[in-house]
Amino acid sequence: VPLGDYFTSGKPVVLAFVYYQCPMLCTQVMNGISSSLKAVPFTPGQDFDVVLISFDPRDTPAIAAQRKQEHIAYWDAQATAGAWHFLTGDEWNIRRVTSAAGFNYRWDEPSGQFAHVSGVLVVTPDGRLSRYFYGVEYSPKELRMALVESSEGKVGSVVDQLLLYCYHYDPATGRYGVIAMNLVRLGGAVAVALLGGFIWVVG
């Protein structure tokens, strides 16, 4: 299928590059995604999709389907299985998509494994890379704000929008940090609103 098919629903996408015959690291990445999403108050399939792309051309659709079944069963996520997409491809297409995303990997002959960075990307509904989180464990708060920001306000509540106002993504650290000035402004606005309400009630 064309990768663009996953960017036609108007929803952000949680994207990760893995390979399904990986002996350890890729499983940790996938488990890290599921663990984090369990604590995010959004619904896979309704608010966002998850796309996993194998960078190993030896992975077949049958292997991907089996890996998906195992992962969904382990996390008891049958209700949202349709939101999880386990993709495979040939060498040429894999190189195209990994290069576009800035994802680097190489085959390590002595270990018989791929050496690669671990992380997860959040992609906007129109296919633009928005946020990149490294490692195998991802903060639910960070992932939640990334989904809200990447959806351009279509996902999340007023509280989420206020959080985004007070936090800013730092690409150097891959985390959201507090914007002190915006916190002061928000606090001032709340104080004025409360004072106005008090005067109205007393008056």
mmCIF file of the C-alpha atoms, coordinates in Angstrom:
data_MODEL
# 
_entry.id   MODEL 
# 
loop_
_atom_site.group_PDB 
_atom_site.id 
_atom_site.type_symbol 
_atom_site.label_atom_id 
_atom_site.label_alt_id 
_atom_site.label_comp_id 
_atom_site.label_asym_id 
_atom_site.label_entity_id 
_atom_site.label_seq_id 
_atom_site.pdbx_PDB_ins_code 
_atom_site.Cartn_x 
_atom_site.Cartn_y 
_atom_site.Cartn_z 
_atom_site.occupancy 
_atom_site.B_iso_or_equiv 
_atom_site.pdbx_formal_charge 
_atom_site.auth_seq_id 
_atom_site.auth_comp_id 
_atom_site.auth_asym_id 
_atom_site.auth_atom_id 
_atom_site.pdbx_PDB_model_num 
ATOM 1   C CA . VAL A 1 1   ? 0.000   0.000   0.000  1.00 0.00 ? 1   VAL A CA 1 
ATOM 2   C CA . PRO A 1 2   ? 1.183   3.590   -0.492 1.00 0.00 ? 2   PRO A CA 1 
ATOM 3   C CA . LEU A 1 3   ? 2.412   5.049   2.800  1.00 0.00 ? 3   LEU A CA 1 
ATOM 4   C CA . GLY A 1 4   ? 0.300   8.120   2.056  1.00 0.00 ? 4   GLY A CA 1 
ATOM 5   C CA . ASP A 1 5   ? -2.827  6.027   2.658  1.00 0.00 ? 5   ASP A CA 1 
ATOM 6   C CA . TYR A 1 6   ? -2.173  6.365   6.367  1.00 0.00 ? 6   TYR A CA 1 
ATOM 7   C CA . PHE A 1 7   ? -2.251  10.159  6.166  1.00 0.00 ? 7   PHE A CA 1 
ATOM 8   C CA . THR A 1 8   ? -5.695  10.716  4.682  1.00 0.00 ? 8   THR A CA 1 
ATOM 9   C CA . SER A 1 9   ? -7.876  10.466  7.779  1.00 0.00 ? 9   SER A CA 1 
ATOM 10  C CA . GLY A 1 10  ? -6.958  13.821  9.318  1.00 0.00 ? 10  GLY A CA 1 
ATOM 11  C CA . LYS A 1 11  ? -5.387  12.111  12.347 1.00 0.00 ? 11  LYS A CA 1 
ATOM 12  C CA . PRO A 1 12  ? -1.794  12.282  13.597 1.00 0.00 ? 12  PRO A CA 1 
ATOM 13  C CA . VAL A 1 13  ? 0.307   9.132   13.395 1.00 0.00 ? 13  VAL A CA 1 
ATOM 14  C CA . VAL A 1 14  ? 2.682   7.549   15.901 1.00 0.00 ? 14  VAL A CA 1 
ATOM 15  C CA . LEU A 1 15  ? 5.450   6.108   13.735 1.00 0.00 ? 15  LEU A CA 1 
ATOM 16  C CA . ALA A 1 16  ? 8.340   3.788   14.587 1.00 0.00 ? 16  ALA A CA 1 
ATOM 17  C CA . PHE A 1 17  ? 10.993  1.984   12.558 1.00 0.00 ? 17  PHE A CA 1 
ATOM 18  C CA . VAL A 1 18  ? 11.597  -1.562  13.779 1.00 0.00 ? 18  VAL A CA 1 
ATOM 19  C CA . TYR A 1 19  ? 12.200  -5.009  12.357 1.00 0.00 ? 19  TYR A CA 1 
ATOM 20  C CA . TYR A 1 20  ? 9.991   -7.889  13.352 1.00 0.00 ? 20  TYR A CA 1 
ATOM 21  C CA . GLN A 1 21  ? 12.717  -10.530 13.774 1.00 0.00 ? 21  GLN A CA 1 
ATOM 22  C CA . CYS A 1 22  ? 14.704  -8.281  16.105 1.00 0.00 ? 22  CYS A CA 1 
ATOM 23  C CA . PRO A 1 23  ? 15.811  -10.279 19.187 1.00 0.00 ? 23  PRO A CA 1 
ATOM 24  C CA . MET A 1 24  ? 15.251  -7.523  21.774 1.00 0.00 ? 24  MET A CA 1 
ATOM 25  C CA . LEU A 1 25  ? 15.432  -3.756  21.104 1.00 0.00 ? 25  LEU A CA 1 
ATOM 26  C CA . CYS A 1 26  ? 12.509  -3.436  18.669 1.00 0.00 ? 26  CYS A CA 1 
ATOM 27  C CA . THR A 1 27  ? 10.226  -5.349  21.031 1.00 0.00 ? 27  THR A CA 1 
ATOM 28  C CA . GLN A 1 28  ? 11.148  -2.856  23.748 1.00 0.00 ? 28  GLN A CA 1 
ATOM 29  C CA . VAL A 1 29  ? 10.323  0.037   21.402 1.00 0.00 ? 29  VAL A CA 1 
ATOM 30  C CA . MET A 1 30  ? 6.898   -1.429  20.595 1.00 0.00 ? 30  MET A CA 1 
ATOM 31  C CA . ASN A 1 31  ? 6.203   -2.185  24.239 1.00 0.00 ? 31  ASN A CA 1 
ATOM 32  C CA . GLY A 1 32  ? 7.302   1.340   25.151 1.00 0.00 ? 32  GLY A CA 1 
ATOM 33  C CA . ILE A 1 33  ? 4.771   2.771   22.703 1.00 0.00 ? 33  ILE A CA 1 
ATOM 34  C CA . SER A 1 34  ? 1.929   0.615   24.040 1.00 0.00 ? 34  SER A CA 1 
ATOM 35  C CA . SER A 1 35  ? 2.861   1.279   27.662 1.00 0.00 ? 35  SER A CA 1 
ATOM 36  C CA . SER A 1 36  ? 2.874   5.031   27.098 1.00 0.00 ? 36  SER A CA 1 
ATOM 37  C CA . LEU A 1 37  ? -0.342  5.059   25.079 1.00 0.00 ? 37  LEU A CA 1 
ATOM 38  C CA . LYS A 1 38  ? -2.128  3.176   27.877 1.00 0.00 ? 38  LYS A CA 1 
ATOM 39  C CA . ALA A 1 39  ? -1.752  6.352   29.971 1.00 0.00 ? 39  ALA A CA 1 
ATOM 40  C CA . VAL A 1 40  ? -2.739  8.774   27.173 1.00 0.00 ? 40  VAL A CA 1 
ATOM 41  C CA . PRO A 1 41  ? -6.443  9.746   27.238 1.00 0.00 ? 41  PRO A CA 1 
ATOM 42  C CA . PHE A 1 42  ? -6.887  9.328   23.473 1.00 0.00 ? 42  PHE A CA 1 
ATOM 43  C CA . THR A 1 43  ? -8.253  6.371   21.522 1.00 0.00 ? 43  THR A CA 1 
ATOM 44  C CA . PRO A 1 44  ? -6.142  4.608   18.875 1.00 0.00 ? 44  PRO A CA 1 
ATOM 45  C CA . GLY A 1 45  ? -8.019  4.531   15.606 1.00 0.00 ? 45  GLY A CA 1 
ATOM 46  C CA . GLN A 1 46  ? -10.284 7.374   16.641 1.00 0.00 ? 46  GLN A CA 1 
ATOM 47  C CA . ASP A 1 47  ? -7.748  10.072  17.579 1.00 0.00 ? 47  ASP A CA 1 
ATOM 48  C CA . PHE A 1 48  ? -4.544  8.717   16.023 1.00 0.00 ? 48  PHE A CA 1 
ATOM 49  C CA . ASP A 1 49  ? -3.041  5.683   14.273 1.00 0.00 ? 49  ASP A CA 1 
ATOM 50  C CA . VAL A 1 50  ? 0.126   3.696   14.955 1.00 0.00 ? 50  VAL A CA 1 
ATOM 51  C CA . VAL A 1 51  ? 2.340   2.764   11.995 1.00 0.00 ? 51  VAL A CA 1 
ATOM 52  C CA . LEU A 1 52  ? 5.317   0.443   12.416 1.00 0.00 ? 52  LEU A CA 1 
ATOM 53  C CA . ILE A 1 53  ? 7.643   0.073   9.427  1.00 0.00 ? 53  ILE A CA 1 
ATOM 54  C CA . SER A 1 54  ? 10.170  -2.733  9.167  1.00 0.00 ? 54  SER A CA 1 
ATOM 55  C CA . PHE A 1 55  ? 13.534  -1.685  7.788  1.00 0.00 ? 55  PHE A CA 1 
ATOM 56  C CA . ASP A 1 56  ? 14.498  -5.325  7.183  1.00 0.00 ? 56  ASP A CA 1 
ATOM 57  C CA . PRO A 1 57  ? 13.585  -6.369  3.618  1.00 0.00 ? 57  PRO A CA 1 
ATOM 58  C CA . ARG A 1 58  ? 13.590  -9.998  4.783  1.00 0.00 ? 58  ARG A CA 1 
ATOM 59  C CA . ASP A 1 59  ? 10.458  -9.346  6.857  1.00 0.00 ? 59  ASP A CA 1 
ATOM 60  C CA . THR A 1 60  ? 7.379   -10.557 5.014  1.00 0.00 ? 60  THR A CA 1 
ATOM 61  C CA . PRO A 1 61  ? 3.697   -9.606  5.385  1.00 0.00 ? 61  PRO A CA 1 
ATOM 62  C CA . ALA A 1 62  ? 3.143   -12.989 7.069  1.00 0.00 ? 62  ALA A CA 1 
ATOM 63  C CA . ILE A 1 63  ? 5.850   -12.261 9.660  1.00 0.00 ? 63  ILE A CA 1 
ATOM 64  C CA . ALA A 1 64  ? 4.407   -8.771  10.210 1.00 0.00 ? 64  ALA A CA 1 
ATOM 65  C CA . ALA A 1 65  ? 0.894   -10.192 10.697 1.00 0.00 ? 65  ALA A CA 1 
ATOM 66  C CA . GLN A 1 66  ? 2.159   -12.712 13.246 1.00 0.00 ? 66  GLN A CA 1 
ATOM 67  C CA . ARG A 1 67  ? 4.111   -10.018 15.102 1.00 0.00 ? 67  ARG A CA 1 
ATOM 68  C CA . LYS A 1 68  ? 1.033   -7.802  15.215 1.00 0.00 ? 68  LYS A CA 1 
ATOM 69  C CA . GLN A 1 69  ? -1.105  -10.635 16.541 1.00 0.00 ? 69  GLN A CA 1 
ATOM 70  C CA . GLU A 1 70  ? 1.432   -11.350 19.292 1.00 0.00 ? 70  GLU A CA 1 
ATOM 71  C CA . HIS A 1 71  ? 1.745   -7.694  20.249 1.00 0.00 ? 71  HIS A CA 1 
ATOM 72  C CA . ILE A 1 72  ? -2.005  -7.056  20.318 1.00 0.00 ? 72  ILE A CA 1 
ATOM 73  C CA . ALA A 1 73  ? -2.579  -10.193 22.399 1.00 0.00 ? 73  ALA A CA 1 
ATOM 74  C CA . TYR A 1 74  ? 0.181   -9.296  24.876 1.00 0.00 ? 74  TYR A CA 1 
ATOM 75  C CA . TRP A 1 75  ? -1.303  -5.836  25.457 1.00 0.00 ? 75  TRP A CA 1 
ATOM 76  C CA . ASP A 1 76  ? -4.916  -7.049  25.337 1.00 0.00 ? 76  ASP A CA 1 
ATOM 77  C CA . ALA A 1 77  ? -5.586  -4.422  22.664 1.00 0.00 ? 77  ALA A CA 1 
ATOM 78  C CA . GLN A 1 78  ? -7.942  -6.353  20.386 1.00 0.00 ? 78  GLN A CA 1 
ATOM 79  C CA . ALA A 1 79  ? -10.490 -3.511  20.514 1.00 0.00 ? 79  ALA A CA 1 
ATOM 80  C CA . THR A 1 80  ? -8.044  -1.121  18.828 1.00 0.00 ? 80  THR A CA 1 
ATOM 81  C CA . ALA A 1 81  ? -6.164  -3.628  16.649 1.00 0.00 ? 81  ALA A CA 1 
ATOM 82  C CA . GLY A 1 82  ? -7.343  -1.829  13.504 1.00 0.00 ? 82  GLY A CA 1 
ATOM 83  C CA . ALA A 1 83  ? -5.338  1.248   14.514 1.00 0.00 ? 83  ALA A CA 1 
ATOM 84  C CA . TRP A 1 84  ? -2.041  -0.679  14.477 1.00 0.00 ? 84  TRP A CA 1 
ATOM 85  C CA . HIS A 1 85  ? -0.389  -1.099  11.084 1.00 0.00 ? 85  HIS A CA 1 
ATOM 86  C CA . PHE A 1 86  ? 2.663   -3.381  10.741 1.00 0.00 ? 86  PHE A CA 1 
ATOM 87  C CA . LEU A 1 87  ? 4.252   -2.643  7.364  1.00 0.00 ? 87  LEU A CA 1 
ATOM 88  C CA . THR A 1 88  ? 6.973   -4.300  5.321  1.00 0.00 ? 88  THR A CA 1 
ATOM 89  C CA . GLY A 1 89  ? 8.682   -3.292  2.088  1.00 0.00 ? 89  GLY A CA 1 
ATOM 90  C CA . ASP A 1 90  ? 11.447  -3.971  -0.364 1.00 0.00 ? 90  ASP A CA 1 
ATOM 91  C CA . GLU A 1 91  ? 14.947  -2.550  0.019  1.00 0.00 ? 91  GLU A CA 1 
ATOM 92  C CA . TRP A 1 92  ? 14.321  0.414   -2.310 1.00 0.00 ? 92  TRP A CA 1 
ATOM 93  C CA . ASN A 1 93  ? 11.165  1.599   -0.564 1.00 0.00 ? 93  ASN A CA 1 
ATOM 94  C CA . ILE A 1 94  ? 12.675  1.026   2.878  1.00 0.00 ? 94  ILE A CA 1 
ATOM 95  C CA . ARG A 1 95  ? 15.643  3.218   1.961  1.00 0.00 ? 95  ARG A CA 1 
ATOM 96  C CA . ARG A 1 96  ? 13.322  5.935   0.680  1.00 0.00 ? 96  ARG A CA 1 
ATOM 97  C CA . VAL A 1 97  ? 11.185  6.160   3.806  1.00 0.00 ? 97  VAL A CA 1 
ATOM 98  C CA . THR A 1 98  ? 14.017  5.801   6.341  1.00 0.00 ? 98  THR A CA 1 
ATOM 99  C CA . SER A 1 99  ? 16.059  8.437   4.506  1.00 0.00 ? 99  SER A CA 1 
ATOM 100 C CA . ALA A 1 100 ? 13.094  10.815  4.448  1.00 0.00 ? 100 ALA A CA 1 
ATOM 101 C CA . ALA A 1 101 ? 12.666  10.374  8.205  1.00 0.00 ? 101 ALA A CA 1 
ATOM 102 C CA . GLY A 1 102 ? 16.376  10.685  8.995  1.00 0.00 ? 102 GLY A CA 1 
ATOM 103 C CA . PHE A 1 103 ? 16.447  7.183   10.462 1.00 0.00 ? 103 PHE A CA 1 
ATOM 104 C CA . ASN A 1 104 ? 19.844  5.454   10.286 1.00 0.00 ? 104 ASN A CA 1 
ATOM 105 C CA . TYR A 1 105 ? 20.617  1.761   10.575 1.00 0.00 ? 105 TYR A CA 1 
ATOM 106 C CA . ARG A 1 106 ? 23.215  -0.732  9.398  1.00 0.00 ? 106 ARG A CA 1 
ATOM 107 C CA . TRP A 1 107 ? 23.742  -4.474  9.452  1.00 0.00 ? 107 TRP A CA 1 
ATOM 108 C CA . ASP A 1 108 ? 26.255  -5.675  12.054 1.00 0.00 ? 108 ASP A CA 1 
ATOM 109 C CA . GLU A 1 109 ? 27.764  -8.921  10.791 1.00 0.00 ? 109 GLU A CA 1 
ATOM 110 C CA . PRO A 1 110 ? 29.452  -10.097 14.036 1.00 0.00 ? 110 PRO A CA 1 
ATOM 111 C CA . SER A 1 111 ? 26.197  -9.932  16.021 1.00 0.00 ? 111 SER A CA 1 
ATOM 112 C CA . GLY A 1 112 ? 23.902  -10.891 13.147 1.00 0.00 ? 112 GLY A CA 1 
ATOM 113 C CA . GLN A 1 113 ? 21.653  -7.939  13.982 1.00 0.00 ? 113 GLN A CA 1 
ATOM 114 C CA . PHE A 1 114 ? 20.866  -4.442  12.781 1.00 0.00 ? 114 PHE A CA 1 
ATOM 115 C CA . ALA A 1 115 ? 22.496  -1.582  14.677 1.00 0.00 ? 115 ALA A CA 1 
ATOM 116 C CA . HIS A 1 116 ? 19.984  1.239   14.835 1.00 0.00 ? 116 HIS A CA 1 
ATOM 117 C CA . VAL A 1 117 ? 18.680  4.111   16.901 1.00 0.00 ? 117 VAL A CA 1 
ATOM 118 C CA . SER A 1 118 ? 15.553  3.486   18.964 1.00 0.00 ? 118 SER A CA 1 
ATOM 119 C CA . GLY A 1 119 ? 12.748  5.977   19.135 1.00 0.00 ? 119 GLY A CA 1 
ATOM 120 C CA . VAL A 1 120 ? 9.300   7.019   18.073 1.00 0.00 ? 120 VAL A CA 1 
ATOM 121 C CA . LEU A 1 121 ? 8.113   9.810   15.796 1.00 0.00 ? 121 LEU A CA 1 
ATOM 122 C CA . VAL A 1 122 ? 4.852   11.725  15.833 1.00 0.00 ? 122 VAL A CA 1 
ATOM 123 C CA . VAL A 1 123 ? 3.691   12.735  12.366 1.00 0.00 ? 123 VAL A CA 1 
ATOM 124 C CA . THR A 1 124 ? 1.097   15.321  11.360 1.00 0.00 ? 124 THR A CA 1 
ATOM 125 C CA . PRO A 1 125 ? -2.032  14.252  9.452  1.00 0.00 ? 125 PRO A CA 1 
ATOM 126 C CA . ASP A 1 126 ? -0.477  15.491  6.202  1.00 0.00 ? 126 ASP A CA 1 
ATOM 127 C CA . GLY A 1 127 ? 2.701   13.444  6.678  1.00 0.00 ? 127 GLY A CA 1 
ATOM 128 C CA . ARG A 1 128 ? 5.131   15.986  8.151  1.00 0.00 ? 128 ARG A CA 1 
ATOM 129 C CA . LEU A 1 129 ? 7.515   14.824  10.889 1.00 0.00 ? 129 LEU A CA 1 
ATOM 130 C CA . SER A 1 130 ? 6.545   16.725  14.011 1.00 0.00 ? 130 SER A CA 1 
ATOM 131 C CA . ARG A 1 131 ? 8.303   15.235  17.029 1.00 0.00 ? 131 ARG A CA 1 
ATOM 132 C CA . TYR A 1 132 ? 11.014  12.626  17.646 1.00 0.00 ? 132 TYR A CA 1 
ATOM 133 C CA . PHE A 1 133 ? 11.422  10.877  21.015 1.00 0.00 ? 133 PHE A CA 1 
ATOM 134 C CA . TYR A 1 134 ? 14.502  8.717   21.541 1.00 0.00 ? 134 TYR A CA 1 
ATOM 135 C CA . GLY A 1 135 ? 14.879  5.644   23.711 1.00 0.00 ? 135 GLY A CA 1 
ATOM 136 C CA . VAL A 1 136 ? 12.552  2.744   24.503 1.00 0.00 ? 136 VAL A CA 1 
ATOM 137 C CA . GLU A 1 137 ? 10.375  4.398   27.157 1.00 0.00 ? 137 GLU A CA 1 
ATOM 138 C CA . TYR A 1 138 ? 8.268   7.438   26.327 1.00 0.00 ? 138 TYR A CA 1 
ATOM 139 C CA . SER A 1 139 ? 6.641   9.856   28.724 1.00 0.00 ? 139 SER A CA 1 
ATOM 140 C CA . PRO A 1 140 ? 2.841   9.733   28.381 1.00 0.00 ? 140 PRO A CA 1 
ATOM 141 C CA . LYS A 1 141 ? 2.724   13.489  28.999 1.00 0.00 ? 141 LYS A CA 1 
ATOM 142 C CA . GLU A 1 142 ? 5.223   14.195  26.225 1.00 0.00 ? 142 GLU A CA 1 
ATOM 143 C CA . LEU A 1 143 ? 3.458   11.869  23.799 1.00 0.00 ? 143 LEU A CA 1 
ATOM 144 C CA . ARG A 1 144 ? 0.084   13.345  24.688 1.00 0.00 ? 144 ARG A CA 1 
ATOM 145 C CA . MET A 1 145 ? 1.259   16.898  24.001 1.00 0.00 ? 145 MET A CA 1 
ATOM 146 C CA . ALA A 1 146 ? 2.937   15.807  20.764 1.00 0.00 ? 146 ALA A CA 1 
ATOM 147 C CA . LEU A 1 147 ? -0.317  14.274  19.533 1.00 0.00 ? 147 LEU A CA 1 
ATOM 148 C CA . VAL A 1 148 ? -2.272  17.413  20.440 1.00 0.00 ? 148 VAL A CA 1 
ATOM 149 C CA . GLU A 1 149 ? 0.279   19.664  18.774 1.00 0.00 ? 149 GLU A CA 1 
ATOM 150 C CA . SER A 1 150 ? 0.614   17.482  15.669 1.00 0.00 ? 150 SER A CA 1 
ATOM 151 C CA . SER A 1 151 ? -3.155  17.306  15.234 1.00 0.00 ? 151 SER A CA 1 
ATOM 152 C CA . GLU A 1 152 ? -3.283  21.129  15.204 1.00 0.00 ? 152 GLU A CA 1 
ATOM 153 C CA . GLY A 1 153 ? -5.894  21.160  17.932 1.00 0.00 ? 153 GLY A CA 1 
ATOM 154 C CA . LYS A 1 154 ? -8.145  18.445  16.532 1.00 0.00 ? 154 LYS A CA 1 
ATOM 155 C CA . VAL A 1 155 ? -7.172  16.045  19.303 1.00 0.00 ? 155 VAL A CA 1 
ATOM 156 C CA . GLY A 1 156 ? -7.404  16.891  22.996 1.00 0.00 ? 156 GLY A CA 1 
ATOM 157 C CA . SER A 1 157 ? -9.330  19.143  25.338 1.00 0.00 ? 157 SER A CA 1 
ATOM 158 C CA . VAL A 1 158 ? -9.062  22.757  26.484 1.00 0.00 ? 158 VAL A CA 1 
ATOM 159 C CA . VAL A 1 159 ? -6.729  21.545  29.227 1.00 0.00 ? 159 VAL A CA 1 
ATOM 160 C CA . ASP A 1 160 ? -4.429  20.038  26.598 1.00 0.00 ? 160 ASP A CA 1 
ATOM 161 C CA . GLN A 1 161 ? -4.391  23.334  24.700 1.00 0.00 ? 161 GLN A CA 1 
ATOM 162 C CA . LEU A 1 162 ? -3.461  25.189  27.912 1.00 0.00 ? 162 LEU A CA 1 
ATOM 163 C CA . LEU A 1 163 ? -0.653  22.698  28.543 1.00 0.00 ? 163 LEU A CA 1 
ATOM 164 C CA . LEU A 1 164 ? 0.701   23.337  25.061 1.00 0.00 ? 164 LEU A CA 1 
ATOM 165 C CA . TYR A 1 165 ? 0.572   27.079  25.733 1.00 0.00 ? 165 TYR A CA 1 
ATOM 166 C CA . CYS A 1 166 ? 2.748   26.610  28.797 1.00 0.00 ? 166 CYS A CA 1 
ATOM 167 C CA . TYR A 1 167 ? 5.171   24.068  27.347 1.00 0.00 ? 167 TYR A CA 1 
ATOM 168 C CA . HIS A 1 168 ? 7.469   24.182  24.331 1.00 0.00 ? 168 HIS A CA 1 
ATOM 169 C CA . TYR A 1 169 ? 9.203   21.299  22.573 1.00 0.00 ? 169 TYR A CA 1 
ATOM 170 C CA . ASP A 1 170 ? 12.995  21.418  22.752 1.00 0.00 ? 170 ASP A CA 1 
ATOM 171 C CA . PRO A 1 171 ? 14.479  19.436  19.827 1.00 0.00 ? 171 PRO A CA 1 
ATOM 172 C CA . ALA A 1 172 ? 17.859  19.290  21.565 1.00 0.00 ? 172 ALA A CA 1 
ATOM 173 C CA . THR A 1 173 ? 16.477  17.281  24.478 1.00 0.00 ? 173 THR A CA 1 
ATOM 174 C CA . GLY A 1 174 ? 13.450  15.764  22.746 1.00 0.00 ? 174 GLY A CA 1 
ATOM 175 C CA . ARG A 1 175 ? 11.219  16.958  25.594 1.00 0.00 ? 175 ARG A CA 1 
ATOM 176 C CA . TYR A 1 176 ? 8.692   19.648  26.352 1.00 0.00 ? 176 TYR A CA 1 
ATOM 177 C CA . GLY A 1 177 ? 9.906   22.369  28.710 1.00 0.00 ? 177 GLY A CA 1 
ATOM 178 C CA . VAL A 1 178 ? 8.040   25.022  30.654 1.00 0.00 ? 178 VAL A CA 1 
ATOM 179 C CA . ILE A 1 179 ? 7.789   28.491  29.099 1.00 0.00 ? 179 ILE A CA 1 
ATOM 180 C CA . ALA A 1 180 ? 8.018   30.731  32.158 1.00 0.00 ? 180 ALA A CA 1 
ATOM 181 C CA . MET A 1 181 ? 6.660   33.862  30.453 1.00 0.00 ? 181 MET A CA 1 
ATOM 182 C CA . ASN A 1 182 ? 3.571   32.055  29.183 1.00 0.00 ? 182 ASN A CA 1 
ATOM 183 C CA . LEU A 1 183 ? 2.962   30.657  32.658 1.00 0.00 ? 183 LEU A CA 1 
ATOM 184 C CA . VAL A 1 184 ? 3.116   34.203  34.063 1.00 0.00 ? 184 VAL A CA 1 
ATOM 185 C CA . ARG A 1 185 ? 0.717   35.444  31.387 1.00 0.00 ? 185 ARG A CA 1 
ATOM 186 C CA . LEU A 1 186 ? -1.689  32.588  32.002 1.00 0.00 ? 186 LEU A CA 1 
ATOM 187 C CA . GLY A 1 187 ? -1.528  33.162  35.747 1.00 0.00 ? 187 GLY A CA 1 
ATOM 188 C CA . GLY A 1 188 ? -2.214  36.867  35.218 1.00 0.00 ? 188 GLY A CA 1 
ATOM 189 C CA . ALA A 1 189 ? -5.195  36.119  32.974 1.00 0.00 ? 189 ALA A CA 1 
ATOM 190 C CA . VAL A 1 190 ? -6.629  33.699  35.538 1.00 0.00 ? 190 VAL A CA 1 
ATOM 191 C CA . ALA A 1 191 ? -6.126  36.255  38.335 1.00 0.00 ? 191 ALA A CA 1 
ATOM 192 C CA . VAL A 1 192 ? -7.895  38.980  36.330 1.00 0.00 ? 192 VAL A CA 1 
ATOM 193 C CA . ALA A 1 193 ? -10.759 36.610  35.537 1.00 0.00 ? 193 ALA A CA 1 
ATOM 194 C CA . LEU A 1 194 ? -11.144 35.622  39.193 1.00 0.00 ? 194 LEU A CA 1 
ATOM 195 C CA . LEU A 1 195 ? -10.990 39.243  40.330 1.00 0.00 ? 195 LEU A CA 1 
ATOM 196 C CA . GLY A 1 196 ? -13.570 40.234  37.722 1.00 0.00 ? 196 GLY A CA 1 
ATOM 197 C CA . GLY A 1 197 ? -15.828 37.391  38.837 1.00 0.00 ? 197 GLY A CA 1 
ATOM 198 C CA . PHE A 1 198 ? -15.489 38.405  42.482 1.00 0.00 ? 198 PHE A CA 1 
ATOM 199 C CA . ILE A 1 199 ? -16.344 42.057  41.728 1.00 0.00 ? 199 ILE A CA 1 
ATOM 200 C CA . TRP A 1 200 ? -19.364 40.967  39.681 1.00 0.00 ? 200 TRP A CA 1 
ATOM 201 C CA . VAL A 1 201 ? -20.641 38.710  42.491 1.00 0.00 ? 201 VAL A CA 1 
ATOM 202 C CA . VAL A 1 202 ? -20.054 41.320  45.226 1.00 0.00 ? 202 VAL A CA 1 
ATOM 203 C CA . GLY A 1 203 ? -21.491 44.142  43.110 1.00 0.00 ? 203 GLY A CA 1 
# 
